[in-house]
Amino acid sequence: MLEEITTGLNERVAKADFPYKVKFDFRDDGKVFINGPAKTVTNDDAEADTTIIVKIDDFVKMAQGQMNPMMAFMTGKLKVSGDMGIAAKIGPLLGDG
């Protein structure tokens, strides 16, 4: 599943104007690092402007529109470390999947 997420995000980031570095931390399931300025997505544990900690299953639900990211944040299913404003801008990159 991590590989599918990484590939899907890589395609979206390559076309997007997203000048930030964001890391999704799926804990034991791995990490996805979006380097917006370089337009790349890897599984590196690199320094990011914002880190979003979430279970991989919940991430998929959010990407598919089955879970509201704000509700996930408010109920503790999603945690943000770093710039909250950047976390709010990540939605369009998630698309459907």
N, C-alpha and C positions, 0 to 999 in steps of 0.2 A: 504493500500500500504506500509506503514511503516513496518508493521509486515513481509510482504513478502521480503522486502529489508533486514531487519535484519536477517531473517532466511537464505536467500541466501548467505549473506556475512559470516554468522557464519559457514556455511559449507565450504566455501572457505578458511577462516582464519584458521580453524582447521587443514587444510592440508598444509598451506603455511608457508614459512620461512619469516615472516614479523615482524621484531623486533621493531615496532613503535606503538605509540598511536595516532590514528587519529579520529577526530570527524567530522561527516557530520552534519551541522546545516541546517535543512530544514525550519527554522523559525517556523511559526505556526503549521507546519505539524510534528514537533518533531525532534529528534536527533538520530543519530546512532553513537555509540562509539566503535571503534575497538581497543581492547587492544591486540596488537600483541604478546607481551611477554607472556601473559596468554592464548593466542589463544581463546579469547572470543569476542563476539559482543553483546552489550546491547543497551538500549535506554537511558542510563545515560548521564547526562550533566557533564561529568568528565573532569579533566585536561588532555589536549592532547599536543603532540609535534606540531601538525598541525591541524588547524580547516579549513574545507572547507565549505563555505557558498554558497548554491545553492538551487534553487527551486526543489522540489521533482520531478516534471515532467521533468525538464531538466536533473536531475540525471539519470532518467530512460532512456531518450534518449541517453545519453552518454554510459550507460551500454549496451544498445542495438546496439551501433555503429551508431546511427542516428545523433549524434552531436559530433563534435570534441572537446575534453576537452580544448585544447590550444586555439581554436577559441572562446569557451565559456568564457575562462579567458580574452582573449583580448577584447571581446565585453562587459565585465562586468556582464555576466550571472553567472559567477563563481568567487568567491573571496577566497583568501587564506590568512590565518593568521598563522604566525609561520614559520616553516621550509619549504620553497618552494621545496627543494630537495626531501623531503618525499612525498609531494603532487604528484610529478612526478612519484613516484614509486608505486602509488596506482592502476594504470591501470590494471595490471594483476588480481587483486582481483575482479574487477568489472565483468569480464567475459561477459556473455550475459544477465545478468539479474536481 
